[in-house]
């Protein structure tokens, strides 16, 4: 019976508790209080955060309840994405996802004569705890060089009574990247809203942005009805529990004030300065004085003035003591105030003082607590600025004499900031004394004058006798070096220094601290540096004990101008059980142009004798700014043994990484890569910088091998830097370049001042890999490069004749010419152009663009280029191969204006060991606003192919090309093989060879990009009554991607085929009959799905020959004259017979190859981009000779194939 009664009682209580929870879940009181009262946490949706994670990433259109409430439309917040291209303002991606598809909140552009304010406001939230903080990522970049101003971003809280209080003011430094910050909201006893404010008169779109908001430790202690509190805890009146150390500490930790009520804290002397100074005196010998004030009296319009709020009420009207630089200027840099005289104490009854300090901005030099009895001596100190937060401090005083407590501040003469003190609590043992006599016999000695100027202190170079300027900078190799580390913790864990004078052992360790916040322990050096490229932090660390997870340890840089930087190094877990389980690490600090601090940050999972976090043997190695180590290979480097004469730029967004198993040198060695597909990358740039090179009259050539691989890979630049911050692009590539290494030669002109070189990976794409290897810098000019895009340089091409060729771009140009280049397909891309208007180049006048000399070879090579002819009567373009010793051979010509498009031209070159040059000759025809332009000249190691011949993709992409025009597509088709692939899901074999070594084009369904498309374009093809297009498609059952085949003519797309259903076979053939009365291009458009891949192979079109019968093509205008390699071979051979009979065998072989070589093509892709074929290098090893067409068994086919008029599917046995 008793058992039944007990069970019934438990059930009744359980139902009552459940009913109570259900009731709170459905009431307004339970909404947005940082506690999930409903089982699905629906009561915490759209509260400025979403659900159990208490986060907001703005991916949802509801923006978690945040709303735009700016005063006027001239400046406001908006939810937005980056856009299709790398923007010239705003973030390069959101923070959460890190790609162009992610969302964030950014400001609109503003241009005004006066300051404009943009306001983003949260929903109403309930009261918060003293530990409540908001962690967010923010972006501040002055992209237009219009000046960020003093207050581009700050946060405030708006209470229910409409009282606004500033709670966060980040440093207004311009950085093109996301930064992390924590807003300490603190105890707010009423409902409130958070305001994110921006104030500017001029700025571009997105220059101020926020993302990834996280609310941490904001809930008040949860009630535990009937359960009681664990040992060491105090039960609040609301049945919550707080730690005993939080009782009578001047802070409402319970949320109902019961931990601070008079009954518990009657013997404590608490001064919140609301009703005066209590017993404290502001009398001081220093002219600089503390004053009792509040934020309302300091300023309610300038967010940078004052602490923004007091501690006791967390409001702008609450009072505190404050000191800063006076309006008349700083004459003395210290100020002090003191307690009344207090009675002596002892070890069993020490006087304990709790106070809250606000040390904000560069004016905050530090705070010291001194005791004045028989002498004056410090008992506690906290240096520098700690941020926009009230920090709890505890001081314990034991003295046998009557004493006073002196609180002294050091103020620096900077633009903003100051030091405030509030909520001072003295324990009952701090008894007021009746004595009133003078007792101090000894005053502290003033500090020694520094032996060097401030900027020379701790600059890694001894400037004083005995290296006194470097003695207390944090380097343990100095006797007092360990004392240079200063604890800057604001939470319940902090760093302390252990020193054993007997064993000479010393180390830093994590211990319990009096701080209120639940943040990491942090200790900092003084200001250091600047530092040099190989600066290294060396230390030993130990996370030891019995628990499986001891905690985390990390190293961070705090830049004096740019603020807190991302972590340099981190470790989590444990190094071992035994105390001597030390590990050694060397962390690269690198070049730091500004003064900086190093910080150790740690968080122990549990503080007890059974678990310890320690650091010892801290050293700064090779850190002086002017130190450059000698490298035996200088800038030439294969990266097998490090970076040689190169270093990572510490001011960029991410680093280049050494990758094992994918190099150019030996195939299994190391190369340097940036993986754009990494989910951890943020920002725009990753930069690798060379050691400084001396000025001189010598030209240099920088050669290297590179990969640009992936459907959305970004850009690789080579830049020239000087010591004044000037950057000049010498070389650039972007877009898909296939999964092979390509050789590059970058001319570096001689410099009259010292310079550096830089490899820059630009994260304009999010799905690809950029890699470099086998870098070499040699004196002298480069040989003629295989490829020249004219981006940043002329590649040693020269101009001669009646007029000069112009190195130009379409941006802001008033002259006639192409609006975009061919390489980048933007108005910012460069090309070479000859103006052929009659007023500049008369009819019959000539101008020639000449390449550098290239050494002859026995191979037949193919020169590819793109040209643009416009205006009335533009004249003619002829390409010659000019022999160094002899005449010249015409290999291509065209004389027609064929519309506002870039067209592809090519021709075979057979020089048979005679050195030669290219000559692009333009002859005027009396034109009007006419021109001829050339771009993207490439010399392939293989003979040219017939237009329309089967493209097996074993030697590149033939005449097919990706477009770089973002108005047409966002992705690229990429060339690879199964054998070479290490990242994407691709077919197990190609169709041509039926092996894993065979090549194909593919479009991956990677989640790094949205559902976007990639277009592959043929050259321009003549009108036809019937042309047969044949290709092989791979599309597995798991693939949800789609393929469209189009005919593009006169700017319009005409659909030929749609394949959107998978097949059971690996490869399937399609034949499509094409008819067109106009010139046209074939377009393969892949549309990326969510899984798997689509691939193309063995693409062939037979111009004028339909799939089922022979048809003559319609009459077409002449497309140019190209006598190709046969004429070249004949002329060259005749010259050689006269001088070198021994080379007859080369002549015969050369002529045989030339006879088989194909004519040139004068067609190209509209805005076609640079075909992957044109990046092919001589050294590519995995290309194989394609045998004749093979039979390849196929199984059953596709389920859903849409064939438009003129197209049909054909199965091949």
Helices and strands as residue ranges (DSSP letters): H 2-25, G 28-30, G 42-44, G 51-53, E 55-56, G 63-65, E 67-68, E 77-80, E 104-107, E 110-121, E 133-140, E 154-159, E 164-168, E 175-184, E 192-203, E 208-216, E 233-235, E 241-243, G 244-246, G 258-260, H 262-265, E 269-271, E 291-294, H 295-298, E 319-323, E 334-338, E 351-360, E 364-372, E 376-383, E 391-397, E 404-411, E 418-426, G 454-456, G 465-470, G 481-484, E 486-487, E 493-500, E 505-512, E 521-524, E 536-545, E 551-559, E 563-573, E 583-588, E 596-604, E 611-621, E 646-648, E 657-660, E 670-675, E 685-690, E 700-712, E 715-721, E 727-734, E 742-748, E 756-762, E 767-779, E 787-788, E 798-801, E 806-809, E 830-835, E 846-850, E 861-872, E 876-883, E 888-894, E 903-909, E 916-923, E 928-940, E 961-962, E 974-977, E 999-1004, E 1013-1017, E 1024-1035, E 1042-1049, E 1052-1059, E 1068-1076, E 1081-1087, E 1093-1102, H 1124-1139, G 1141-1143, H 1144-1156, G 1172-1175, E 1201-1203, E 1207-1209
